[in-house]
Amino acid sequence: MAALATVLGLTLVLRTGAAPACAAPPAAGSTQQGKATFYDSKGEGGNCSYPAAPADRLYVALGPSEYAAGAACGGYLDVTGPKGSVRVMIMDQCPECAAGHIDLSKEAFARIGDPVQGIIKVSYRLAVDPPLSGPLTFRIKEGASQYWFAVLVAGHGNPLSAVEVRQGSSGAWRTASRESYNYWLIDSGAGPGPYQVRVTDTRGHRVTATGIRMAPGQVQRSTVRMYGGTAAPAASSRPSSASPKPTASPKPTASATVTPTPTAATTTAAASTPSPTALLDGVALAETDSLAASSGGCDT
């Protein structure tokens, strides 16, 4: 029985993608020395469940200790190699990569090294408040309902530390739990919607978007930016199919420069309609709270 319990326990850990005992995303302000290889995601969004790879094809996959069961998803690394530097988005997990081994997209690798070599020495560090490509987007997972809530948040720049959800504008806030494939879950559901979704990143930025609807499989683009003010009109909602994939390899991300920590203001948020190409309509509100930035780490 003891042996059977051990086997069952190990199976559960493997299936849930639990992080290693001392797992944490790369620390802000700390430069790591290591090596880089490269791979091609074939346009898919990796273990972080994004509908697709970044348009500029600059992304990276991290080993389990730095992927940290999805805690690094959506952040950016500045990577320096023999030929220069590149900024890449953390999009995937590389199960076979030890700490210090990063797997770049082939496009990102070619910017800093010779692909013929296959592997190069690099240094890398987590980018702080990288410029944002636009407002936050929200994607309710297929199969979700008022009784089981799951949302993918994208466009946040820094890794996220918390996602909270409430029904309407007066319900109690409920804390979602992050899965290793980067969806935030409330197992008992959050009601039929529309919802307010409050998002907090590891730098202490916090914003709230409203009008997010129960529209599984559709990307709902708001006008709320994680930091740096608000802008951009509501865009259309598009269906996408993103399934968690337990495999990963080298990947690139988008280039950018660091900007100072900004504030968020009241704005309009977008909510999708049942039509895959319907325009979003809703209200969003952004709020900035002085929160202490939370950072993961391991005791030594």
C-alpha positions, 0 to 999 in steps of 0.5 A, spaced: 500 500 500 505 504 501 508 503 494 502 504 491 501 511 495 507 513 492 506 511 485 499 515 485 502 521 489 508 522 483 502 521 478 498 526 481 504 531 481 506 530 474 499 531 471 498 537 475 505 540 473 507 542 480 513 546 480 520 543 483 520 545 491 525 551 490 522 554 483 521 561 482 521 566 476 528 569 474 528 575 479 528 582 477 534 586 478 539 580 478 543 577 472 543 570 471 549 566 467 547 560 463 546 557 456 541 558 450 539 553 445 533 554 440 527 551 437 520 553 433 513 553 436 510 552 430 506 558 431 503 555 437 503 559 444 506 554 448 505 551 455 502 558 457 496 557 453 497 563 449 492 563 442 499 564 438 506 566 439 508 573 439 507 576 432 515 578 432 516 571 434 521 573 439 519 568 445 523 563 450 521 557 454 524 556 461 526 550 465 521 547 470 525 551 476 524 558 473 518 557 469 515 555 476 508 552 474 506 558 470 508 563 475 513 566 469 508 566 464 507 573 460 514 576 463 520 578 459 527 577 459 533 581 456 538 576 453 545 578 451 549 573 447 555 573 443 552 578 437 548 582 442 541 583 446 534 581 445 528 581 449 523 575 449 517 574 452 516 568 457 511 563 453 513 556 454 516 551 459 522 546 457 522 540 461 529 538 460 532 544 461 536 545 468 536 552 471 540 557 467 538 553 460 533 557 456 530 555 450 529 561 445 525 561 439 530 560 433 529 568 431 531 570 437 537 566 437 539 568 431 539 575 433 544 574 439 548 568 436 550 563 430 545 558 429 550 553 426 553 553 433 546 550 436 548 552 443 551 559 446 553 562 452 548 568 455 546 572 460 539 574 462 535 578 467 527 579 468 525 586 464 522 591 469 515 594 466 517 593 459 513 597 454 506 594 453 503 592 446 496 594 448 491 593 453 489 587 457 486 581 454 481 576 457 480 569 455 475 565 458 476 557 457 472 552 453 468 548 458 467 554 463 460 556 466 457 560 471 459 553 476 467 553 473 471 559 472 477 559 468 480 565 465 487 567 461 490 574 462 495 577 457 498 583 455 500 585 462 508 585 461 510 583 468 509 576 471 502 576 475 501 575 482 494 575 483 487 575 479 481 576 483 474 576 480 467 578 482 460 577 479 457 584 477 460 590 481 457 589 488 459 581 489 465 579 494 472 578 491 474 571 489 481 569 489 483 565 483 488 560 483 493 559 477 494 553 474 501 551 471 498 552 464 497 559 466 489 559 466 486 562 473 481 558 476 475 558 481 473 551 481 466 553 484 465 558 479 464 565 479 456 566 477 454 567 470 457 574 469 459 579 467 465 580 471 470 585 474 477 582 474 482 585 478 489 583 476 495 584 480 503 583 478 509 582 481 511 589 481 505 592 485 501 594 479 493 593 480 488 594 475 480 592 475 477 591 468 469 590 468 464 587 463 468 581 462 463 576 459 462 568 460 464 567 452 468 561 452 474 561 447 473 568 445 479 573 446 476 580 450 480 586 449 479 591 454 482 598 454 485 597 461 493 597 461 497 594 466 501 600 467 503 607 463 496 609 463 490 607 459 489 608 451 486 604 445 479 603 443 475 596 444 477 591 439 474 585 436 473 579 439 476 573 436 475 565 438 482 561 439 483 554 441 489 554 446 490 547 450 495 546 455 501 542 452 506 539 457 512 539 452 516 545 450 522 548 447 526 554 445 522 560 444 523 568 442 519 574 444 518 582 443 523 587 444 522 593 448 525 598 453 524 599 460 519 604 462 518 607 469 512 605 473 506 608 471 499 609 474 492 607 471 486 611 470 478 610 469 477 607 462 472 603 458 473 595 458 471 591 452 466 585 453 465 580 447 459 578 444 457 571 442 459 572 435 467 570 433 468 577 430 463 581 434 465 588 437 466 588 444 462 593 448 463 594 456 466 598 461 472 598 464 475 601 470 483 601 472 485 603 479 492 603 482 493 601 489 500 602 493 501 594 493 508 591 495 511 588 490 510 580 491 516 576 489 517 568 489 524 565 491 527 559 495 530 559 502 537 557 502 
